[in-house]
Amino acid sequence: VGHLPKPGGQSEMVSYAIEPPEPIGTYQYRCDSTFHLEPLEGMLAEKENYGLLVIDRKEATIGILRGKRIETTQSMSSRVPGKHGRGGQSQHRFERLIEQAVHEFFKEVGEKATNALGEGLEGILVGGPGGTKQSFLSGDYLGPDVRRAVIDTFDTSYTNEAGLRELVDASTEALREIGLMREKRIVQQFLTAIAKGGLVAYGENDVRGQLNRGAVQTLLLSYGLKGKRVRYRCTYGYKEEETVIGEGQEEPKTCPLCNAPLTAESKDLIEDLLAIAKEAGTHVEMISVDTEEGETLLALGGIGATLRFR
């Protein structure tokens, strides 16, 4: 809630009600000259879910990374006995008992991880101290689909909830590269379809028209896209719309029917397109400008679409 400056030295009281896609874990109360939207902005980024598993011979923890939030799903402790100093046959027998206990623990972890991390994930990250994680992965403990989804392993000092946080921190660069490669592939397919005259559209006017027709299968929006959609109206019913690209301000307008000043309401361009896409059941891909393909999309206006029909 707050006042926005308007042309002519006036201001307008605005109030936006937003239902966030996930719970907000922080509380803030500030009186300031700007809106502090960082917690909400983080939710607008595309959320990709990754499975997390940290393990050693004593303990294992399973979790899911949803955007930037880590959810712990299960924690397990083993009954593997510690080492002892006896020699001879007693030592060999004790070592066999230890390995059998480790096998049983790994089997339990594998079953629970297979059930918890089976669907709806972009990939799975595995962490832990030393070579235990490799021993676990090399054994037949995980289901085949889950085992194929493992992206990489990372060293962590802990195997509890703190270990999950360590695992996420250690894998940040790897996940970023995966995300960028996915973006590159999406935009490359889009650009190839343009070159071949496929079912695509680009540019704000063309894509908006296709969205309103319900023809868009996937909407591509660049994070670098700046602008707003302005809707003008008159008290007597006259309406018109326009898009202002960049940081420009809407111009005061008068009604062509009654010559009265038109009331202007503006909305962020990306937010406006997302609302139309949601109503049409259109899938949305947000594309960064960190790749050559992302820069190319921004050069095309920052808006593209693959179509359901011509």
Secondary structure, DSSP 8 states (H G I E B T S, - for coil): -EEEEETTTEEEEE------SS----------SS---HHHHHHHS---EEEEEEE-SSEEEEEEEETTEEEEEEEEE----------HHHHHHHHHHHHHHHHHHHHHHHHHHHHHTSSS-SEEEEEESTTHHHHHHHSS-S-HHHHHTEEEEEE-S-SSHHHHHHHHHHTHHHHHHHHHHHHHHHHHHHHHHHHTT-SEEESHHHHHHHHHHT-EEEEEEETT--EEEEEEE-TTS-EEEEEEETT------B-TTT--B-EEEEEEHHHHHHHHHHHHT-EEEEE-SSSHHHHHHHHTTSEEEEES--
